[in-house]
Amino acid sequence: MTPFWRRHLIASVISFVMVTGWLAILGSFGMLGAIVPADQPWERSILGGMTLTLGLFFPWAAMAEWIGRATRLPLWVPPLLLMLAVATCGIVVELFVGSFHPSFILTFLTIGLIAAVMFCGYWVPLQMGRRAGEG
């Protein structure tokens, strides 16, 4: 296994455990509504953790690493860009649906901030592995 895949595997496991745990905790208190129902938080939390880790965080981190090696991107930029990308996608979807209201901007920025904080659970271990000399 190459150092690239080893670092991403370790970061994926750490991120999956953290995201699944937080989704289950928030879901058990009923804070996520129908996304993670309070009566069965673990099933949906595991699915959500896997989806976020492999569907969003892994490609975003791989792209950020690739761009970062060529441009010397500061380490705080990829989470910030993810926050803005998630917020922009939410706003664009609302514009296409035709139900956009300016008050949604703060809501989508908050959702983007939550996604960026969860992404740090992937990004930080990945960078620690790189700094430790694994790749």
matplotlib code that plots the C-alpha trace (Angstrom):
import matplotlib.pyplot as plt

x = [0.0, 1.4, 1.9, -0.9, -3.5, -2.3, -2.7, -6.1, -7.2, -6.2, -7.9, -11.0, -11.4, -10.9, -13.3, -15.9, -15.9, -16.1, -18.8, -20.9, -20.6, -21.7, -24.6, -25.7, -25.5, -27.3, -29.9, -30.6, -31.6, -33.8, -31.8, -31.5, -35.2, -35.9, -32.2, -31.3, -34.5, -34.3, -35.6, -32.9, -29.9, -27.1, -28.4, -28.7, -25.6, -23.4, -24.8, -24.3, -20.8, -19.8, -21.4, -19.7, -16.3, -16.1, -18.4, -17.3, -14.2, -12.0, -12.3, -12.1, -8.9, -7.3, -8.0, -6.7, -3.6, -2.9, -3.5, -1.6, 1.5, 1.6, 0.7, 1.8, -1.8, -2.1, -3.6, -6.6, -7.8, -9.4, -11.9, -12.8, -13.3, -15.5, -17.7, -18.1, -18.7, -21.4, -23.1, -23.0, -24.4, -27.3, -28.0, -27.8, -30.3, -32.7, -32.4, -33.2, -36.1, -37.4, -37.8, -34.7, -35.0, -32.0, -32.4, -31.3, -27.7, -26.9, -28.5, -26.4, -23.2, -23.9, -24.4, -21.2, -19.4, -20.6, -19.4, -16.0, -15.6, -16.5, -14.0, -11.3, -11.7, -10.4, -8.0, -6.0, -5.1, -4.2, -1.8, -0.4, 0.4, 2.1, 4.1, 5.2, 7.0, 4.7, 4.4]
y = [0.0, 3.4, 6.1, 8.2, 5.4, 4.6, 8.2, 8.4, 5.1, 6.2, 9.6, 8.0, 5.7, 8.5, 10.8, 8.0, 7.3, 11.0, 11.9, 8.8, 9.5, 13.1, 12.3, 9.6, 12.0, 14.8, 12.4, 10.8, 14.3, 14.8, 17.7, 16.3, 15.6, 13.1, 12.8, 10.8, 9.9, 9.8, 6.2, 4.7, 7.0, 4.5, 3.1, 6.4, 7.8, 5.0, 5.6, 9.4, 9.0, 6.7, 9.0, 12.1, 10.5, 8.7, 10.8, 14.3, 14.4, 11.9, 13.5, 17.0, 16.1, 14.4, 17.4, 19.8, 17.8, 17.7, 21.5, 22.2, 20.5, 22.6, 25.9, 25.7, 26.2, 27.0, 24.2, 26.3, 27.0, 23.6, 23.6, 27.2, 26.5, 23.4, 25.7, 28.1, 25.3, 23.7, 27.0, 27.9, 24.5, 25.0, 28.5, 27.4, 24.5, 26.9, 29.3, 26.6, 25.3, 28.9, 29.1, 31.2, 33.8, 36.0, 34.7, 31.3, 32.5, 32.4, 29.0, 27.6, 29.2, 27.5, 24.1, 24.8, 25.6, 22.3, 20.4, 22.2, 21.3, 17.7, 17.8, 18.8, 15.4, 14.0, 16.8, 17.1, 13.4, 13.4, 16.3, 14.8, 11.6, 13.7, 15.7, 12.5, 11.6, 8.9, 10.6]
z = [0.0, -1.0, 1.6, -0.1, 0.4, 3.9, 5.0, 3.4, 4.9, 8.4, 7.9, 6.6, 9.6, 12.0, 10.1, 9.8, 13.5, 14.4, 11.9, 12.8, 16.5, 16.1, 13.8, 16.3, 19.2, 17.5, 16.1, 19.5, 20.8, 17.8, 16.4, 12.8, 12.2, 9.5, 8.5, 11.6, 13.5, 17.3, 17.6, 15.4, 15.3, 14.5, 11.2, 9.5, 11.3, 9.9, 6.4, 6.8, 8.1, 5.2, 2.7, 4.0, 4.4, 1.1, -1.0, 0.1, 2.3, 0.5, -3.0, -1.5, 0.5, -2.5, -4.7, -2.0, -1.5, -5.3, -5.6, -2.4, -3.6, -6.7, -5.2, -1.5, -0.3, 3.4, 5.5, 6.6, 3.0, 2.1, 5.0, 4.2, 0.6, 1.5, 3.6, 0.8, -1.8, 0.4, 1.0, -2.7, -3.7, -1.3, -2.6, -6.2, -5.6, -3.9, -6.8, -9.3, -7.3, -7.1, -3.3, -2.5, 0.2, 1.4, 4.9, 3.7, 3.1, 6.8, 7.1, 4.3, 5.6, 8.9, 7.2, 5.3, 8.6, 10.1, 7.0, 7.3, 10.9, 10.1, 7.3, 9.8, 11.3, 8.0, 7.1, 10.3, 10.6, 6.9, 7.4, 10.6, 8.6, 5.9, 8.4, 10.1, 6.9, 5.5, 2.1]

ax = plt.figure().add_subplot(projection="3d")
ax.plot(x, y, z, "-o")
ax.set_aspect("equal")
plt.show()
